[in-house]
Amino acid sequence: MDRIRCEKLKDKIMSAREAAKLINDGDFVGTSGFTPAGYPKAVPLALAERVDEGEKIQIDLMTGASVGPEIDGLLSERGIIRRRYPYQTNSTLRNAINNGNVKYNDMHLSHSAQYLKYGFLGSMDVAIIEAVSITENGGIVPSTSVGNSNVFVECAKKIIVEINTSQSMELEGVHDIYSPLNPPCRESININKTSDRIGTTYIPCDIEKIAAIVVTDMPDRTNKVAAIDDVSRQMAENLIRFLESESEKGRLPENLLPLQSGVGSVANAVLGGLCNSKFANLDVYSEVLQDSVIDLMDCGKIRTASATSLTVSPERINDFKANFSKYKSHIILRPEEISNNPEVIRRLGIISMNTAIEADIYGNVNSTHIMGSKMMNGIGGSGDFTRNAYISIFTTASTAKDGKISSIVPMVSHVDHTGQDVMVIVTEKGVADLRGLSPKERAEIIIENCAHEDYKDMLWDYFNRAKEATNGSHSPHLLNEALSWHERYLKTRSMKKP
């Protein structure tokens, strides 16, 4: 009861089962949560129980980004999710998307809030928001993520709040909630350095819209982070050498510019490599703060880390909670339309570091689809940062599937980031700085510096034959061969570099 400080709302406390009855078949539902942190658990589980008992319920679901298995896994398994926005990582949901049972709209994360606010997606019926507390005036204090929660609270007809007592009350105060007005009334976002705060520490809320409050103690089920292997370590070393060179040339300050890093084990490993670098007094302006940011705080490298989510691995979450007081002063959690906002990214001069599934010899990057048709996770915020970064960097191991597939290909099977947006590609083999280069110059440096030796001769052979066949055109391609490159060349490794 100490967490619900608004007296008028205490009679709204009910069971998850009762709250779940507020959700109807066909509703458009928004939930808190971002990769997967700060998402509701009890009400989605109760919703699944209704279906298990024979009710027919399907919803359109929007979140901040990926959420835990209690939502994306269980609800898709039960056939409850009809349509999903804007990003996911759950294997059960991914299979439902790829077999056509769930309609999935993969969106730039910075666009998702305004799509809802502009009315492009219709009206939202119910928002389910995890919180650590409710203030005296009915403000909702989020837990380990903000994501789109503030926008859902603003737009939904009804709000269900899950007060999660497993989330530390020390989280209160780290949030900075600001929601831009819609055009033509929108003003500039007054963030001029990473540490700037421009909003409130809670989500403002019309208390009349709060229909239920559910008390729970279920912890976030975050994803494991793979151990840093030799390939990731070498990628990190290559990236750090590139950043050192940029600093020596006067193109970056000694403490760099604010850093953004994508989600996942490779991104975590690459960012974590900065612990062993000469760089200090670093700022992070990103979507997610993962284990590597904690490592950088522990070694005294971080001044301010701003994001929309705290996503700490299961192995480290308890220690992080126990010692949160020493990290709190460095952390700011914002809505994703601010953490991923192109205006702010451009102003601060972010160095973006994201992960590619594959990159082609002309610098185009695929970060979402396997073999061009099977959705993996989604574009997330990589497009927001890549298009607007001071320097945009993509990292990938040079091969996948134990060396059976080259991650450097003649033509990507799906384009998420065009060559005009991608400035630097890093693999464990080296760095390709693509700035200012023509397509053919890009091909030469990507093949030579980034491709694995098992595939380098094949790529040179393709590139040279493409130049000859097209009379040296601007971006030479053998289209039929490029699109089936993996299949054609996996069995043939006998070609020699001309």
C-alpha positions as CSV (number, residue, x, y, z in Angstrom):
1,M,0.0,0.0,0.0
2,D,3.0,2.3,0.5
3,R,3.6,2.2,-3.2
4,I,0.0,3.4,-4.1
5,R,0.2,7.0,-2.6
6,C,-3.0,8.3,-4.3
7,E,-5.8,7.6,-1.9
8,K,-8.5,7.8,-4.6
9,L,-7.0,4.8,-6.4
10,K,-6.7,2.3,-3.5
11,D,-10.2,1.0,-4.2
12,K,-9.1,0.0,-7.7
13,I,-6.9,-2.8,-6.4
14,M,-8.1,-6.2,-7.7
15,S,-6.8,-9.6,-8.7
16,A,-5.1,-10.1,-12.1
17,R,-8.0,-12.4,-13.0
18,E,-10.5,-9.5,-12.4
19,A,-8.3,-7.0,-14.3
20,A,-8.0,-9.4,-17.3
21,K,-11.8,-9.3,-17.7
22,L,-11.4,-5.7,-18.8
23,I,-9.8,-6.9,-22.0
24,N,-12.3,-7.8,-24.7
25,D,-12.0,-9.8,-28.0
26,G,-10.8,-7.5,-30.7
27,D,-9.3,-4.9,-28.4
28,F,-6.2,-2.9,-29.3
29,V,-3.9,-3.3,-26.3
30,G,-0.6,-1.6,-25.4
31,T,1.8,-2.9,-22.8
32,S,4.9,-1.5,-21.2
33,G,8.1,-3.3,-21.8
34,F,11.3,-3.0,-23.8
35,T,13.8,-5.8,-24.5
36,P,12.4,-7.5,-22.2
37,A,12.3,-5.3,-19.1
38,G,9.5,-3.5,-17.3
39,Y,6.7,-5.5,-18.9
40,P,3.5,-6.6,-17.2
41,K,3.3,-10.3,-16.3
42,A,0.2,-11.1,-14.1
43,V,-2.6,-9.8,-16.3
44,P,-1.3,-11.4,-19.5
45,L,-1.1,-14.7,-17.7
46,A,-4.6,-14.3,-16.5
47,L,-5.7,-13.4,-20.0
48,A,-4.2,-16.7,-21.3
49,E,-6.2,-18.5,-18.6
50,R,-9.4,-17.2,-20.0
51,V,-8.6,-18.7,-23.4
52,D,-7.6,-21.9,-21.7
53,E,-11.0,-22.1,-20.2
54,G,-12.7,-21.8,-23.6
55,E,-13.1,-18.1,-24.3
56,K,-12.3,-16.7,-27.8
57,I,-10.0,-13.7,-27.4
58,Q,-7.8,-12.1,-30.0
59,I,-6.1,-8.7,-29.6
60,D,-3.8,-6.4,-31.5
61,L,-0.8,-5.8,-29.4
62,M,1.7,-2.9,-29.3
63,T,4.6,-2.6,-26.9
64,G,7.8,-0.6,-26.7
65,A,9.9,-3.4,-28.1
66,S,10.3,-7.0,-27.2
67,V,8.7,-8.2,-24.0
68,G,9.0,-11.4,-22.0
69,P,7.5,-14.9,-22.6
70,E,4.5,-14.2,-20.4
71,I,3.3,-11.9,-23.3
72,D,4.9,-12.7,-26.6
73,G,5.4,-16.4,-26.0
74,L,2.3,-17.5,-24.1
75,L,-0.2,-15.2,-25.9
76,S,1.0,-16.1,-29.4
77,E,1.0,-19.8,-28.4
78,R,-2.6,-19.5,-27.4
79,G,-3.5,-17.6,-30.6
80,I,-4.4,-14.4,-28.7
81,I,-2.1,-12.1,-30.7
82,R,-3.7,-11.2,-34.0
83,R,-1.4,-8.3,-34.9
84,R,1.8,-7.1,-33.4
85,Y,3.8,-3.8,-33.3
86,P,6.7,-2.8,-33.4
87,Y,9.5,-5.3,-32.4
88,Q,9.9,-8.8,-31.0
89,T,12.5,-11.4,-30.2
90,N,10.4,-14.4,-29.0
91,S,10.9,-17.6,-30.9
92,T,7.2,-18.7,-30.5
93,L,5.9,-15.4,-31.8
94,R,8.6,-15.3,-34.5
95,N,7.3,-18.7,-35.8
96,A,3.7,-17.4,-35.7
97,I,4.7,-14.4,-37.7
98,N,6.6,-16.4,-40.3
99,N,3.8,-19.0,-40.7
100,G,1.3,-16.2,-41.2
101,N,-0.7,-16.6,-38.0
102,V,0.3,-13.2,-36.6
103,K,0.3,-10.0,-38.7
104,Y,3.5,-8.2,-37.9
105,N,4.3,-4.5,-38.7
106,D,8.0,-4.0,-38.2
107,M,8.5,-0.3,-37.4
108,H,11.3,2.1,-36.7
109,L,10.9,2.5,-32.9
110,S,11.0,6.3,-33.1
111,H,8.0,6.2,-35.3
112,S,5.8,3.9,-33.2
113,A,4.6,6.5,-30.6
114,Q,3.7,9.0,-33.2
115,Y,1.9,6.4,-35.3
116,L,-0.4,5.9,-32.3
117,K,-0.7,9.6,-31.4
118,Y,-1.5,10.6,-34.9
119,G,-4.3,8.0,-35.1
120,F,-2.6,6.0,-37.9
121,L,-3.3,2.7,-36.0
122,G,-6.8,3.5,-34.6
123,S,-7.7,4.1,-31.0
124,M,-6.2,2.0,-28.1
125,D,-8.6,0.3,-25.9
126,V,-6.5,-0.9,-22.9
127,A,-3.0,-0.1,-21.7
128,I,-1.3,-2.4,-19.2
129,I,1.7,-0.7,-17.5
130,E,4.2,-2.1,-15.0
131,A,5.1,0.4,-12.3
132,V,7.0,0.6,-9.0
133,S,4.6,3.1,-7.5
134,I,1.8,5.6,-8.1
135,T,2.3,9.1,-6.9
136,E,0.0,11.2,-4.7
137,N,-1.5,12.9,-7.9
138,G,-1.9,9.6,-9.7
139,G,1.3,9.7,-11.7
140,I,2.7,6.3,-12.7
141,V,6.3,5.6,-11.9
142,P,7.6,3.0,-14.4
143,S,9.9,0.2,-13.5
144,T,12.9,-0.9,-15.6
145,S,11.7,0.5,-18.9
146,V,9.7,3.4,-20.3
147,G,9.4,2.4,-24.0
148,N,6.0,3.7,-25.2
149,S,4.3,3.5,-21.8
150,N,3.7,7.3,-21.5
151,V,2.0,7.3,-24.9
152,F,-0.2,4.3,-24.1
153,V,-1.3,6.1,-20.9
154,E,-2.1,9.2,-22.9
155,C,-4.0,7.4,-25.7
156,A,-5.7,4.3,-24.1
157,K,-9.3,4.4,-23.0
158,K,-8.6,2.2,-19.9
159,I,-5.4,1.7,-17.9
160,I,-4.4,-1.3,-15.9
161,V,-1.4,-0.8,-13.6
162,E,0.7,-3.7,-12.3
163,I,2.5,-2.6,-9.2
164,N,5.5,-4.9,-9.1
165,T,7.1,-5.2,-5.7
166,S,10.0,-7.2,-7.0
167,Q,11.2,-3.9,-8.7
168,S,13.1,-1.7,-6.4
169,M,11.6,1.6,-5.2
170,E,15.0,3.1,-5.8
171,L,14.0,3.2,-9.5
172,E,11.8,6.2,-8.6
173,G,13.7,9.3,-9.7
174,V,15.7,7.8,-12.7
175,H,13.0,8.5,-15.2
176,D,12.6,11.6,-17.4
177,I,9.2,11.6,-19.0
178,Y,8.6,14.0,-21.8
179,S,6.1,13.6,-24.6
180,P,6.3,15.9,-27.7
181,L,3.1,17.6,-28.9
182,N,1.7,16.7,-32.3
183,P,2.4,18.9,-35.3
184,P,1.8,21.8,-35.9
185,C,2.3,22.5,-32.2
186,R,5.5,20.4,-31.7
187,E,8.5,22.2,-30.3
188,S,12.2,21.4,-30.3
189,I,13.4,18.8,-27.8
190,N,15.7,20.7,-25.4
191,I,18.3,18.0,-24.8
192,N,21.7,19.4,-25.6
193,K,23.8,17.0,-23.6
194,T,23.2,13.4,-22.4
195,S,22.7,14.4,-18.8
196,D,19.9,17.0,-19.6
197,R,16.5,16.3,-18.0
198,I,13.4,17.9,-19.5
199,G,10.4,16.1,-18.0
200,T,8.9,14.5,-14.9
201,T,10.0,11.4,-12.9
202,Y,6.6,9.8,-13.5
203,I,4.0,9.4,-16.3
204,P,1.3,12.0,-15.9
205,C,-2.1,10.2,-15.9
206,D,-5.8,11.0,-15.7
207,I,-6.7,8.9,-12.7
208,E,-10.3,8.5,-14.0
209,K,-8.8,6.2,-16.8
210,I,-7.2,3.8,-14.3
211,A,-9.6,0.9,-14.2
212,A,-7.5,-1.6,-12.2
213,I,-4.4,-1.9,-10.1
214,V,-2.9,-5.4,-9.7
215,V,-0.1,-6.0,-7.2
216,T,2.5,-8.6,-8.3
217,D,6.1,-9.6,-7.5
218,M,7.1,-11.4,-10.7
219,P,10.6,-10.4,-11.8
220,D,11.6,-9.5,-15.4
221,R,12.7,-12.5,-17.4
222,T,15.6,-10.9,-19.3
223,N,17.7,-12.7,-21.9
224,K,21.1,-14.3,-21.3
225,V,24.1,-12.6,-22.7
226,A,26.6,-15.0,-24.4
227,A,30.2,-15.0,-23.1
228,I,32.6,-12.8,-25.0
229,D,34.4,-15.1,-27.5
230,D,37.5,-14.6,-29.6
231,V,35.5,-13.3,-32.5
232,S,33.6,-10.7,-30.5
233,R,36.8,-9.7,-28.7
234,Q,38.6,-9.2,-32.1
235,M,35.7,-7.1,-33.4
236,A,35.9,-4.9,-30.3
237,E,39.6,-4.4,-30.7
238,N,39.1,-3.5,-34.4
239,L,36.4,-1.0,-33.4
240,I,38.5,0.6,-30.7
241,R,41.5,1.0,-33.1
242,F,39.1,2.8,-35.5
243,L,37.8,5.1,-32.8
244,E,41.4,5.8,-31.6
245,S,42.3,6.7,-35.2
246,E,39.4,9.0,-35.5
247,S,40.3,10.7,-32.2
248,E,44.0,11.1,-33.3
249,K,42.8,12.7,-36.6
250,G,40.7,15.2,-34.7
251,R,37.4,13.9,-35.9
252,L,36.4,12.7,-32.5
253,P,37.1,14.3,-29.0
254,E,39.3,12.4,-26.6
255,N,36.3,11.1,-24.7
256,L,34.5,10.4,-28.0
257,L,30.8,11.4,-28.5
258,P,27.8,9.8,-26.9
259,L,27.6,6.1,-27.8
260,Q,24.7,4.0,-28.9
261,S,24.8,0.2,-29.0
262,G,22.2,-2.2,-30.3
263,V,20.7,-5.1,-28.4
264,G,22.2,-8.6,-28.0
265,S,25.3,-10.5,-27.2
266,V,27.5,-9.2,-30.1
267,A,26.6,-5.6,-29.4
268,N,27.1,-6.1,-25.6
269,A,30.6,-7.7,-26.3
270,V,31.7,-4.9,-28.6
271,L,30.6,-2.1,-26.3
272,G,32.2,-3.9,-23.3
273,G,35.5,-3.9,-25.1
274,L,35.8,-0.2,-24.3
275,C,36.6,-1.2,-20.7
276,N,40.1,-2.0,-21.8
277,S,40.5,1.1,-24.0
278,K,42.1,4.5,-23.2
279,F,38.7,6.2,-23.5
280,A,37.2,7.7,-20.3
281,N,34.4,10.1,-19.2
282,L,32.1,8.4,-21.7
283,D,28.4,9.2,-22.3
284,V,25.9,6.6,-23.5
285,Y,22.7,7.8,-25.3
286,S,21.1,4.6,-26.4
287,E,17.9,2.5,-26.3
288,V,19.0,-0.2,-23.8
289,L,21.6,-0.4,-21.0
290,Q,23.0,-3.9,-21.0
291,D,25.6,-5.6,-18.9
292,S,28.5,-3.9,-20.8
293,V,27.3,-0.5,-19.6
294,I,27.4,-1.8,-16.0
295,D,30.9,-3.0,-16.6
296,L,31.8,0.5,-17.9
297,M,30.3,2.1,-14.8
298,D,32.2,-0.3,-12.6
299,C,35.5,0.6,-14.2
300,G,34.7,4.3,-13.8
301,K,34.3,5.0,-17.6
302,I,30.7,6.4,-17.6
303,R,29.5,9.8,-16.8
304,T,25.9,9.5,-17.9
305,A,24.0,6.6,-19.5
306,S,20.6,7.5,-21.0
307,A,18.3,5.0,-22.5
308,T,14.7,3.7,-22.4
309,S,15.4,0.4,-20.8
310,L,17.6,-1.4,-18.2
311,T,18.0,-4.9,-19.5
312,V,20.4,-6.8,-17.3
313,S,21.1,-10.5,-17.8
314,P,19.7,-13.0,-15.4
315,E,23.1,-13.8,-14.1
316,R,23.7,-10.2,-13.0
317,I,20.3,-8.8,-12.2
318,N,20.3,-9.6,-8.5
319,D,23.7,-8.0,-7.9
320,F,22.7,-5.0,-10.0
321,K,19.5,-4.5,-7.9
322,A,21.4,-4.9,-4.6
323,N,23.9,-2.3,-5.7
324,F,21.6,0.0,-7.6
325,S,22.3,3.0,-5.4
326,K,25.9,3.3,-6.8
327,Y,24.6,3.3,-10.4
328,K,21.5,5.4,-10.0
329,S,23.1,8.8,-10.3
330,H,24.5,7.9,-13.7
331,I,21.2,6.6,-15.3
332,I,18.3,8.3,-17.0
333,L,15.4,6.4,-18.5
334,R,13.3,8.2,-21.2
335,P,10.4,7.4,-23.5
336,E,11.6,5.7,-26.7
337,E,10.4,8.6,-28.8
338,I,13.0,10.7,-27.0
339,S,15.8,8.0,-26.6
340,N,15.4,7.2,-30.4
341,N,14.5,10.7,-31.6
342,P,16.3,11.7,-34.8
343,E,16.5,15.3,-33.8
344,V,18.3,14.5,-30.5
345,I,20.6,11.9,-32.2
346,R,21.7,14.4,-34.8
347,R,22.2,17.2,-32.2
348,L,24.3,15.1,-29.8
349,G,26.4,13.5,-32.5
350,I,25.8,9.9,-31.6
351,I,28.2,7.2,-32.6
352,S,25.9,4.3,-33.5
353,M,27.0,0.7,-33.2
354,N,24.5,-1.9,-34.4
355,T,24.6,-5.5,-35.5
356,A,24.1,-6.8,-39.1
357,I,22.8,-10.3,-40.1
358,E,24.7,-9.7,-43.4
359,A,26.3,-6.9,-45.3
360,D,26.9,-6.8,-49.0
361,I,30.0,-5.6,-50.9
362,Y,28.4,-2.2,-51.6
363,G,27.6,-1.5,-47.9
364,N,23.9,-2.3,-47.7
365,V,22.9,-4.1,-44.5
366,N,20.3,-6.6,-43.7
367,S,19.4,-6.6,-40.0
368,T,16.0,-8.3,-40.0
369,H,15.4,-11.1,-42.4
370,I,17.0,-14.6,-42.9
371,M,17.4,-15.4,-46.6
372,G,15.2,-12.4,-47.5
373,S,11.9,-13.8,-46.3
374,K,12.0,-15.1,-42.7
375,M,11.6,-12.3,-40.1
376,M,14.2,-12.6,-37.3
377,N,13.4,-9.8,-34.8
378,G,12.8,-6.5,-36.5
379,I,14.6,-3.2,-37.3
380,G,14.2,-1.9,-33.8
381,G,16.0,1.4,-33.3
382,S,18.9,0.6,-35.6
383,G,17.4,2.7,-38.4
384,D,16.7,5.7,-36.1
385,F,20.4,5.8,-35.0
386,T,22.1,4.8,-38.3
387,R,20.4,7.4,-40.5
388,N,21.1,10.2,-38.0
389,A,24.4,9.3,-36.4
390,Y,27.7,11.2,-36.4
391,I,29.3,8.0,-37.4
392,S,27.2,4.9,-38.2
393,I,28.9,1.5,-37.6
394,F,27.7,-2.0,-38.2
395,T,29.4,-5.1,-36.7
396,T,29.1,-8.7,-37.7
397,A,31.1,-11.8,-37.5
398,S,32.5,-12.5,-41.0
399,T,30.7,-15.9,-41.1
400,A,27.6,-17.6,-39.6
401,K,26.5,-21.1,-38.9
402,D,30.0,-22.3,-37.9
403,G,31.5,-20.9,-41.0
404,K,29.0,-22.4,-43.5
405,I,27.7,-19.0,-44.5
406,S,29.5,-15.8,-45.3
407,S,28.1,-12.7,-43.7
408,I,29.6,-10.6,-46.4
409,V,27.7,-11.2,-49.6
410,P,27.4,-9.8,-53.2
411,M,23.8,-8.6,-52.5
412,V,21.9,-8.6,-49.2
413,S,18.7,-10.6,-49.4
414,H,16.8,-7.8,-47.7
415,V,17.8,-4.2,-47.3
416,D,17.2,-2.4,-44.0
417,H,20.1,0.1,-44.2
418,T,21.2,1.4,-47.5
419,G,24.8,2.0,-48.4
420,Q,24.1,5.8,-48.1
421,D,23.5,5.3,-44.4
422,V,26.2,2.9,-43.5
423,M,29.6,4.5,-42.9
424,V,31.7,1.7,-41.3
425,I,31.6,-2.1,-41.3
426,V,33.5,-4.0,-38.7
427,T,34.2,-7.8,-38.6
428,E,36.8,-9.8,-36.7
429,K,38.9,-9.5,-39.9
430,G,39.1,-5.8,-40.0
431,V,37.4,-2.4,-40.7
432,A,35.9,-1.0,-43.8
433,D,35.6,2.8,-43.7
434,L,33.1,3.6,-46.5
435,R,32.8,7.3,-46.1
436,G,33.2,9.2,-49.4
437,L,33.8,6.0,-51.5
438,S,32.2,5.1,-54.7
439,P,30.3,1.7,-54.8
440,K,33.3,-0.1,-56.5
441,E,35.7,1.4,-54.0
442,R,33.4,0.2,-51.2
443,A,33.4,-3.3,-52.7
444,E,37.2,-3.5,-52.8
445,I,37.7,-2.4,-49.2
446,I,34.8,-4.6,-47.8
447,I,36.0,-7.7,-49.5
448,E,39.7,-7.1,-48.6
449,N,39.2,-6.0,-45.0
450,C,36.0,-7.7,-43.7
451,A,35.4,-10.9,-45.6
452,H,36.5,-14.3,-44.2
453,E,39.4,-15.9,-46.1
454,D,37.2,-18.9,-46.9
455,Y,35.0,-16.6,-49.0
456,K,37.2,-13.8,-50.1
457,D,38.2,-15.4,-53.4
458,M,34.6,-16.1,-54.3
459,L,33.7,-12.5,-53.6
460,W,36.6,-11.2,-55.7
461,D,35.6,-13.6,-58.5
462,Y,32.0,-12.4,-58.4
463,F,33.0,-8.7,-58.3
464,N,35.4,-8.9,-61.2
465,R,33.0,-10.9,-63.4
466,A,30.2,-8.4,-62.6
467,K,32.4,-5.5,-63.6
468,E,33.2,-7.2,-66.9
469,A,29.7,-8.2,-67.6
470,T,28.3,-4.7,-67.0
471,N,31.2,-2.8,-68.6
472,G,32.3,-1.4,-65.3
473,S,28.9,0.1,-64.4
474,H,28.4,2.1,-61.2
475,S,27.3,-0.8,-59.0
476,P,28.1,-3.9,-61.0
477,H,25.9,-7.0,-60.3
478,L,25.1,-10.4,-61.8
479,L,21.6,-10.3,-60.4
480,N,20.6,-13.9,-60.7
481,E,23.8,-15.1,-59.2
482,A,23.9,-12.4,-56.5
483,L,20.4,-13.4,-55.2
484,S,21.4,-17.1,-54.9
485,W,25.0,-16.6,-53.8
486,H,24.8,-18.6,-50.6
487,E,23.3,-21.6,-52.4
488,R,25.6,-21.5,-55.4
489,Y,28.9,-21.1,-53.5
490,L,28.6,-23.0,-50.3
491,K,29.6,-26.2,-52.2
492,T,32.4,-24.6,-54.2
493,R,35.5,-23.2,-52.4
494,S,38.0,-23.8,-55.2
495,M,37.9,-20.3,-56.8
496,K,41.1,-18.3,-56.7
497,K,41.4,-14.5,-56.5
498,P,42.1,-13.2,-60.0
